[in-house]
């Protein structure tokens, strides 16, 4: 099983800028459209939650996705460097890494056309 790259702590006076994707308002808007469109395909709920890794003060956000077949979150979508990672949350198994947030959600349930992205 592939493990996500650890967060690196750089000295405060460092010139290195860590590139890491974040959830933006456009992602939240697309997520709500995706959830509404996927309700007939078993999507029940989503939650954007912050998490703080033990080894780093950096707070990352991830999306948990519930489907009607399971009372526990079925999927997690999280930023991983410059990509979006989809994880089977029940089995803690990575399902794929995608260039865009929209592609990551399309992997879970292809309910919106792949051209239905949101302008940045």
C-alpha positions in Angstrom: 0.0 0.0 0.0 1.4 3.4 -1.0 1.9 5.8 1.9 1.4 9.6 1.5 4.5 11.7 1.5 5.2 13.1 5.0 4.8 16.7 5.6 8.2 18.5 5.8 8.9 21.2 8.3 11.2 23.9 6.8 13.0 26.4 8.9 11.1 29.7 9.3 13.9 31.7 7.4 13.9 29.2 4.6 13.2 30.3 1.0 11.5 27.0 0.2 7.7 27.2 -0.4 5.9 24.0 0.1 3.4 23.5 -2.7 0.3 21.8 -1.4 -3.2 21.9 -2.7 -6.0 23.4 -0.5 -9.8 23.3 -0.6 -11.1 26.5 -2.2 -14.6 27.9 -2.3 -14.9 26.6 -5.9 -14.1 23.0 -4.6 -16.9 23.3 -2.0 -19.3 24.5 -4.7 -18.5 21.7 -7.0 -18.7 19.2 -4.2 -22.3 20.3 -3.3 -23.3 20.0 -7.0 -21.7 16.6 -7.2 -23.5 15.4 -4.0 -26.8 16.6 -5.3 -26.4 15.0 -8.7 -25.2 11.8 -7.1 -28.0 11.4 -4.6 -29.8 9.0 -7.0 -26.6 6.9 -7.2 -26.3 6.4 -3.5 -24.3 9.4 -2.4 -25.7 10.4 1.0 -23.5 13.1 2.6 -20.1 14.8 2.5 -18.1 16.6 5.1 -15.0 18.8 4.7 -12.9 18.3 7.8 -9.6 19.7 9.0 -6.9 17.4 10.3 -3.6 18.2 11.9 -0.9 15.5 11.5 0.9 14.7 14.8 4.3 15.6 13.4 3.4 18.9 11.9 1.5 22.1 12.8 0.1 22.4 9.3 -3.7 21.8 9.1 -4.9 19.9 6.0 -8.5 19.4 5.0 -10.0 16.3 3.6 -13.5 15.3 2.3 -15.3 12.4 3.8 -18.0 10.8 1.6 -20.9 8.7 2.8 -22.9 6.3 0.6 -26.1 4.7 1.5 -24.6 1.2 1.8 -22.5 2.0 4.8 -23.0 4.1 8.0 -19.3 4.9 8.1 -17.6 7.2 5.6 -16.9 5.2 2.5 -14.3 7.5 0.8 -11.8 10.2 1.7 -10.5 12.7 -0.8 -7.4 14.7 0.3 -4.7 16.8 -1.2 -1.4 15.1 -1.7 1.2 17.5 -2.9 -0.1 18.8 -6.2 -2.6 15.9 -6.7 -5.8 14.7 -5.1 -5.8 11.2 -3.5 -9.0 9.1 -3.2 -8.9 6.5 -0.4 -11.3 3.7 0.4 -11.9 5.0 4.0 -13.4 1.7 5.3 -10.3 -0.4 4.2 -7.8 2.5 4.4 -6.7 1.6 0.9 -5.7 4.2 -1.8 -7.8 4.0 -4.9 -6.0 6.6 -7.1 -4.3 9.9 -7.4 -5.7 12.5 -9.7 -4.7 15.9 -11.2 -7.9 17.6 -10.3 -10.5 17.6 -7.5 -13.2 17.0 -10.1 -11.4 13.9 -11.5 -11.1 12.5 -7.9 -14.9 12.9 -7.3 -15.5 11.4 -10.8 -13.6 8.3 -9.7 -16.0 7.8 -6.8 -19.2 8.4 -8.7 -19.3 9.7 -12.3 -22.4 11.8 -11.9 -21.3 15.1 -13.5 -19.7 15.3 -16.9 -15.9 15.6 -16.8 -16.2 19.0 -18.5 -18.3 20.3 -15.6 -15.5 22.0 -13.8 -15.6 25.3 -12.0 -13.6 28.2 -13.1 -10.8 29.2 -10.7 
